Amino acid sequence: MSLYIPGSMDRRHFMRHLAAGSAATVPAFGFLNHLSANADQVRRNEKACILVWLGGGPPTIDMWDLKPGSKNGGEFRPISTKGDLQISEHLPKIAQQMDVLSVVRSMSTREADHTRGRYYMQTAYVPNPTVTHPSFGSVVSHELSSKRKYLEIPAFVSVGGGSGSSGFLGMTHAPFVVDSNGQIRNATQGAVDRRRLDQRLAMWNVVEDGFIKSDRGDLPQAHKDVYGKAVNLMTSQQMQAFQVNKEDPKVIEAYGNNNFGRGMLMARRLVEEGVPFVEVNLGGWDLHSQVFNTLRDQRLPTLDQGISALVQDLKSRGMMNNVTIVCMGEFGRTPRINQDTGRDHWAASWSLLIGGGGLKGGVAVGSTDKDGVAIEGKSYLPGDIWATVCKALGIPLNIVHTSKRGRPMKIANGGNPIEELI
């Protein structure tokens, strides 16, 4: 048995995570069958959310809300799906899964700066210099982790990301950041077999017990407890959920043997283990130039394969009604095509993908005008998206958190679930 031991820099992150209050497979496409116990079935039936974060601001007018015939329409054409809506021709695999996915086409948000836009979309609050709001993964961790006594690994995992913050909810609920191979970011890697680890732990116990007996107050015992929790986490069988390379090669290929595909497969493994919130990052959407070539040749094929494989996999495991998928970035991009054949930042009218978790699939919520410039009818804010996710996860919307300065903070900033999806 070999164990992953993080390097010193990330060991500090590891310890902060734990010190704040830790202790906190059925066939995939018909290939595997390695879940057996009732406990595994319970975990698979737990509610969870997977956020697919498209960093940079995706041009949703070329993905989910195409405008054929408009001067803003661009080069792509819409195709029919298994739902009652059309999406881009370069997302054909997702089109076949739109019976359980929907598109919200009337997002209208006020932040068209990358940093502020990400903060707003992930917290439901606009940035404020007097308070750091928790990202919604931290909110879900705060509300659900204590109810999952069996969960030995963090309740909020970010694959390939990590810019979110737990804010006033504390380090316990911060994102546990790994890359698509399950390694902690910037960590040095060393394999230590179990016999050598036990020898090191025995020596460590002697040293720790000596400090405890030296009558130096409560700090030595607290120090030992924190490191003990770290050891428990490193040796937990649940850590195998991060080891995507143990999947059948056919499953890995189905998701796409790239960082995003492996990240999506890891997300499925983690929610199957009972983790309530996983964020998977796919960057490269800040397309101020060559938008159509980049989408056609790079971004959309990768996204199409990863999301469609995840949905198909969740369906085959009977998990689709328990796992909510949200796919979005910090904003959309301009309907107008610029002189570099690109699209610029645009927060006034854009779209996102959402589905699973018992939400209604196959529908388009809201609409924009023929040129994609203005929203027709009702518009939606980040809080409405996260309120919808709360509804799917069974998190009460009347919860009010308290900031470090004693200010009341409504969950999802008081947003309302989108009725057409419930």
Secondary structure as GFF3:
##gff-version 3
##sequence-region A 1 422
A	DSSP	beta_strand	2	4	.	.	.	ID=ss1
A	DSSP	alpha_helix	8	19	.	.	.	ID=ss2
A	DSSP	alpha_helix	38	44	.	.	.	ID=ss3
A	DSSP	beta_strand	48	53	.	.	.	ID=ss4
A	DSSP	three_ten_helix	60	62	.	.	.	ID=ss5
A	DSSP	beta_strand	78	80	.	.	.	ID=ss6
A	DSSP	beta_strand	86	88	.	.	.	ID=ss7
A	DSSP	alpha_helix	92	95	.	.	.	ID=ss8
A	DSSP	beta_strand	101	107	.	.	.	ID=ss9
A	DSSP	alpha_helix	114	123	.	.	.	ID=ss10
A	DSSP	alpha_helix	136	144	.	.	.	ID=ss11
A	DSSP	three_ten_helix	145	147	.	.	.	ID=ss12
A	DSSP	beta_strand	156	159	.	.	.	ID=ss13
A	DSSP	three_ten_helix	167	169	.	.	.	ID=ss14
A	DSSP	three_ten_helix	171	173	.	.	.	ID=ss15
A	DSSP	beta_strand	176	178	.	.	.	ID=ss16
A	DSSP	beta_strand	191	193	.	.	.	ID=ss17
A	DSSP	alpha_helix	194	212	.	.	.	ID=ss18
A	DSSP	alpha_helix	219	235	.	.	.	ID=ss19
A	DSSP	three_ten_helix	237	242	.	.	.	ID=ss20
A	DSSP	three_ten_helix	244	246	.	.	.	ID=ss21
A	DSSP	alpha_helix	249	255	.	.	.	ID=ss22
A	DSSP	alpha_helix	259	273	.	.	.	ID=ss23
A	DSSP	beta_strand	277	281	.	.	.	ID=ss24
A	DSSP	alpha_helix	291	294	.	.	.	ID=ss25
A	DSSP	pi_helix	295	299	.	.	.	ID=ss26
A	DSSP	alpha_helix	300	316	.	.	.	ID=ss27
A	DSSP	beta_strand	323	328	.	.	.	ID=ss28
A	DSSP	beta_strand	332	333	.	.	.	ID=ss29
A	DSSP	beta_strand	345	346	.	.	.	ID=ss30
A	DSSP	beta_strand	350	356	.	.	.	ID=ss31
A	DSSP	beta_strand	364	365	.	.	.	ID=ss32
A	DSSP	beta_strand	367	368	.	.	.	ID=ss33
A	DSSP	beta_strand	375	376	.	.	.	ID=ss34
A	DSSP	alpha_helix	382	393	.	.	.	ID=ss35
A	DSSP	beta_strand	400	402	.	.	.	ID=ss36
A	DSSP	beta_strand	408	410	.	.	.	ID=ss37
A	DSSP	three_ten_helix	411	414	.	.	.	ID=ss38
A	DSSP	three_ten_helix	419	421	.	.	.	ID=ss39
###
